[in-house]
Amino acid sequence: MKSNTEKFGKTPHQSSLWTRADALKVRADDPTTTQPLVSADFPVLSNEVFIWDTMPLRDMDGNVTSVDGWSVIFTLTADRHPNDPEYIDENGNYNITRDWNDRHGRAKMYYWFSRTGKDWKLGGRVMAEGVSPTVREWAGTPILLNDQGEVDLYYTAVTPGATIVKVRGRVVTTEHGVSMVGFEKVKPLFEADGKMYQTEAQNSFWGFRDPWPFRDPKDGNLYMLFEGNVAGERGSHKVGEAEIGDVPPGYENVGNSRFQTACVGIAVARDADGDDWEMLPPLLTAVGVNDQTERPHFVFQDGKYYLFTISHTFTYADGVTGPDGVYGFVADSLFGPYVPLNGSGLVLGNPSSQPFQTYSHYVMPNGLVTSFIDSVPTDETGTQIRIGGTEAPTVGMKIKGQQTFVVAEYDYGFIPPMLDVTLK
Ligand code: FRU
């Protein structure tokens, strides 16, 4: 099998850098890049389950797609335990915060459907218990492959390890709703290699997850983005001139920022079906800046590549900071060089008065940004909070050249289709 470089005649690209100087430009609470306040009286999608990462059904080109007029989303989902003694505190109250914080360990893929692109109805689990090879079913992407309704779900099988996998099934519609059938055989695709992407052996806090396959609008080939960390033993990374960037006098000290090593990974498919993949060097690295660039995804617009990724305040390195939210970068070609949007990279952050109100933003090609509600303060001091585990209001955004602007707010969980496919 020829390697990608032979097959496509490309020289390996240079990873673009999100530098400390870029991150110094991040300004929380700039109204053009801040999500409007989420009110504490938000509605909840379900009292039985928490949901967080939301993955709209889409085609390989990134278009959010309905089938026979039904919109479909997949969500990371975990049962709520209001009556489980494990989550009842000494005063007899349900400790929802602890239940919510524990959710990652029992995350499962569920799907929901809707006629209106909101007011989602719970469809159920995508895979039956025992189908997925590991305990956790973490984020990924459901792709509608054709008008037969075939769906490839790419996701991350976690604990033990972290493997990018896919499972094929089919979406079936009736007048009354949608079901997902099949999804019985999970195919492992690849894991971190330790040469380009950090492994668990190199760092027990490694990240390797969140596959987002796509067809490059320019070369037509099949690629996949994913979240990774730059390979190497924890603590061995160098934060040098390139990673620091052009900082003002007094900003040369990088502290312990060598521990923050996020990157956006990319792989290329060797076959048309996306069953055989080759990892390529990261598209973007954030060594010395941030430790997590999660759920990377693209919007292709005006012949440009808009790369979005979510990140947290707590994963920033010493001496740089920014809000929880979605960050973005733009390039004229797939392999870069990428430039941070809005100078800093910040595209849509939480307001500092409600730093955890939303997370896991997903920017759709129509400029709509969906996310989930994490927690919203219910008093002035922010000590009392209400846990979400449900869809946040959708935000409308304009992308213009190297800038983005918040321009609208829509209903909770509003994810309208861009295309409808009539099943044969
Ligand atoms: C983002 C995220 C993903 C991961 C999942 C785990 O919210 O951290 O990167 O797949 O949640 O629950």
Residues whose N, C-alpha, C, O or C-beta is under 5 A from the ligand:
A	BS01	FRU	D53 H104 A107 W138 A139 R209 D210 E294 R295 S360
